[in-house]
Amino acid sequence: MKANEIDFSKYFWQNDLVRVRRSKPEDWNQQNGPSYNSEERFFTDYAQELPTDNDVWKEEWENYVKANWNSDNRILLAFETHDGKYVGGGNLHGINERNGTFGMFVGADEERYAIAGAKLMLNYAFNELRLNNCHTGFIESDTLYQPVFVKLGFKLEGTRRQQVFHKGQYWNENLYGLLAEEFNAQ
């Protein structure tokens, strides 16, 4: 094994399905390219950006990763299979150590990868960073991301009525949360 290679036999950031690593600027091609000018973006960021070309989005992604590389408030992660194939990613954000709270987002090619990667992220946040409460929100009609979080054990905590405007109407935002004790009891 070379000096800069990781010994995956003792790697903390893996389970039987995926391993997790920090996001890199070159992850753009697998993660973002095709979906940036799609309806999926609305459910991810509660906004539909103006159409643009991939070179602009790629540059924004690269700047975003570089700006958050050493951030105390946002941790960007990529999910890959054990043979190194990129299958998704996520982030921990809004980290508030004083109150033990944070937000999370995950997305992947397949739900099973999203759940496997999210479990590693939650384990790190709850059992290494000693945070206590993870929160997230979804537009009421979200069928892409919300089911993943429910399967992870997140509970509906409330609804912000008519919070987001899209396609000529207002949408409710459903707020979900998961406590460290709930995660560790699973």
C-alpha positions as CSV (number, residue, x, y, z in Angstrom):
1,M,0.0,0.0,0.0
2,K,1.3,3.5,-0.9
3,A,1.7,6.1,1.8
4,N,-1.2,8.2,0.7
5,E,-3.7,5.3,0.3
6,I,-6.4,4.6,2.8
7,D,-6.6,1.2,4.5
8,F,-10.3,0.5,4.1
9,S,-10.2,-2.5,6.4
10,K,-10.1,-0.1,9.3
11,Y,-12.0,2.8,7.7
12,F,-14.6,4.5,10.0
13,W,-16.6,6.0,7.2
14,Q,-18.0,2.8,5.6
15,N,-20.7,0.2,6.1
16,D,-21.7,-2.8,4.1
17,L,-23.0,-0.7,1.2
18,V,-21.0,2.5,0.9
19,R,-18.1,4.5,2.1
20,V,-18.1,8.2,2.6
21,R,-15.5,10.8,1.8
22,R,-15.2,14.5,1.6
23,S,-16.7,16.0,-1.6
24,K,-14.2,17.2,-4.3
25,P,-14.7,19.8,-7.0
26,E,-14.4,17.0,-9.6
27,D,-17.5,15.3,-8.2
28,W,-19.5,17.7,-10.3
29,N,-19.7,15.4,-13.3
30,Q,-21.4,12.6,-11.3
31,Q,-23.4,14.7,-8.8
32,N,-24.8,17.8,-10.4
33,G,-24.5,18.1,-14.1
34,P,-27.8,16.7,-15.4
35,S,-30.0,17.7,-12.5
36,Y,-29.2,21.4,-12.3
37,N,-31.8,22.5,-14.9
38,S,-34.5,20.1,-13.6
39,E,-37.6,20.1,-11.4
40,E,-35.5,18.1,-8.9
41,R,-33.7,21.4,-8.1
42,F,-36.9,22.9,-6.7
43,F,-37.2,20.1,-4.1
44,T,-33.5,20.4,-3.2
45,D,-33.2,24.1,-2.8
46,Y,-36.8,25.4,-2.8
47,A,-36.0,27.4,-5.8
48,Q,-35.9,27.0,-9.6
49,E,-32.9,28.8,-10.9
50,L,-32.8,30.5,-14.3
51,P,-31.5,28.1,-17.0
52,T,-27.8,28.2,-17.6
53,D,-25.1,26.0,-19.0
54,N,-23.1,23.4,-17.2
55,D,-19.9,25.3,-17.2
56,V,-21.4,28.0,-15.0
57,W,-22.9,25.4,-12.6
58,K,-19.7,23.5,-12.6
59,E,-17.7,26.6,-11.6
60,E,-20.3,27.4,-8.9
61,W,-20.0,23.8,-7.5
62,E,-16.2,24.0,-7.5
63,N,-16.3,27.3,-5.6
64,Y,-18.9,25.9,-3.2
65,V,-16.7,22.9,-2.3
66,K,-13.6,24.9,-2.0
67,A,-15.3,27.5,0.2
68,N,-16.7,24.8,2.6
69,W,-13.6,22.6,2.7
70,N,-12.5,23.7,6.2
71,S,-15.9,25.1,7.3
72,D,-17.1,24.5,10.9
73,N,-20.7,25.1,9.7
74,R,-21.0,22.8,6.7
75,I,-19.5,19.4,5.9
76,L,-19.8,18.2,2.3
77,L,-19.6,14.5,1.7
78,A,-19.7,12.1,-1.2
79,F,-21.0,8.5,-1.2
80,E,-19.2,5.8,-3.2
81,T,-19.4,2.0,-3.5
82,H,-16.6,-0.1,-2.2
83,D,-15.1,-0.2,-5.7
84,G,-15.0,3.6,-5.8
85,K,-18.1,4.4,-7.9
86,Y,-19.7,7.7,-7.0
87,V,-23.4,7.1,-6.0
88,G,-24.5,10.3,-4.2
89,G,-23.7,12.7,-1.4
90,G,-24.9,14.8,1.4
91,N,-24.0,17.5,3.8
92,L,-24.3,18.4,7.5
93,H,-25.1,22.1,7.7
94,G,-26.2,24.8,10.2
95,I,-24.0,23.1,12.9
96,N,-24.6,24.8,16.2
97,E,-22.4,23.2,18.8
98,R,-23.7,25.3,21.7
99,N,-27.3,23.9,21.2
100,G,-26.3,20.6,19.7
101,T,-28.3,21.1,16.5
102,F,-27.6,20.6,12.8
103,G,-29.4,20.1,9.5
104,M,-28.8,17.4,6.9
105,F,-29.4,16.7,3.3
106,V,-28.7,13.5,1.4
107,G,-29.3,12.3,-2.2
108,A,-28.2,9.4,-4.2
109,D,-28.7,7.4,-7.3
110,E,-30.7,4.9,-5.3
111,E,-32.5,5.2,-2.0
112,R,-30.4,2.4,-0.4
113,Y,-27.3,4.4,-1.0
114,A,-28.8,7.6,0.4
115,I,-29.9,5.7,3.6
116,A,-26.5,3.9,4.0
117,G,-24.6,7.2,3.6
118,A,-27.0,9.1,5.8
119,K,-26.5,6.6,8.6
120,L,-22.8,7.1,8.5
121,M,-23.3,10.9,8.6
122,L,-25.7,10.7,11.5
123,N,-23.5,8.4,13.5
124,Y,-20.6,10.9,13.1
125,A,-22.8,13.9,14.0
126,F,-24.5,12.3,17.0
127,N,-21.7,10.0,18.4
128,E,-18.5,11.9,17.4
129,L,-19.5,15.6,17.3
130,R,-21.9,15.0,20.3
131,L,-24.7,16.9,18.5
132,N,-28.3,16.1,19.7
133,N,-30.9,17.2,17.2
134,C,-30.9,16.9,13.4
135,H,-33.6,18.9,11.5
136,T,-34.6,19.1,7.9
137,G,-37.6,20.2,5.9
138,F,-39.5,19.2,2.7
139,I,-42.0,20.7,0.4
140,E,-45.3,18.9,1.1
141,S,-45.4,17.1,-2.3
142,D,-41.7,15.9,-2.1
143,T,-41.6,12.2,-3.0
144,L,-37.8,12.2,-3.7
145,Y,-36.2,13.0,-0.4
146,Q,-38.8,12.9,2.3
147,P,-39.3,9.1,2.2
148,V,-35.6,8.6,2.8
149,F,-35.6,10.6,6.0
150,V,-38.8,8.9,7.3
151,K,-37.0,5.6,6.8
152,L,-34.1,6.9,8.8
153,G,-36.5,7.6,11.8
154,F,-37.1,11.3,11.3
155,K,-40.4,12.5,12.9
156,L,-42.8,15.2,11.6
157,E,-42.5,18.1,14.0
158,G,-44.6,20.7,12.3
159,T,-45.7,22.5,9.1
160,R,-44.9,26.0,8.0
161,R,-47.9,26.8,5.9
162,Q,-47.6,28.3,2.4
163,Q,-43.8,28.8,3.0
164,V,-42.5,28.4,-0.6
165,F,-43.9,29.8,-3.9
166,H,-43.4,27.7,-7.1
167,K,-45.4,27.2,-10.3
168,G,-48.0,29.8,-9.4
169,Q,-48.9,28.5,-6.0
170,Y,-47.7,28.4,-2.4
171,W,-46.5,25.1,-0.9
172,N,-46.3,24.0,2.7
173,E,-43.0,23.0,4.2
174,N,-43.0,20.0,6.5
175,L,-40.4,20.1,9.2
176,Y,-38.8,16.8,10.4
177,G,-36.4,16.0,13.3
178,L,-34.4,13.2,14.7
179,L,-32.8,13.1,18.2
180,A,-29.5,11.3,19.0
181,E,-31.3,9.0,21.4
182,E,-33.8,8.0,18.7
183,F,-31.0,7.3,16.2
184,N,-29.0,5.3,18.7
185,A,-32.0,3.2,19.7
186,Q,-32.5,1.9,16.2
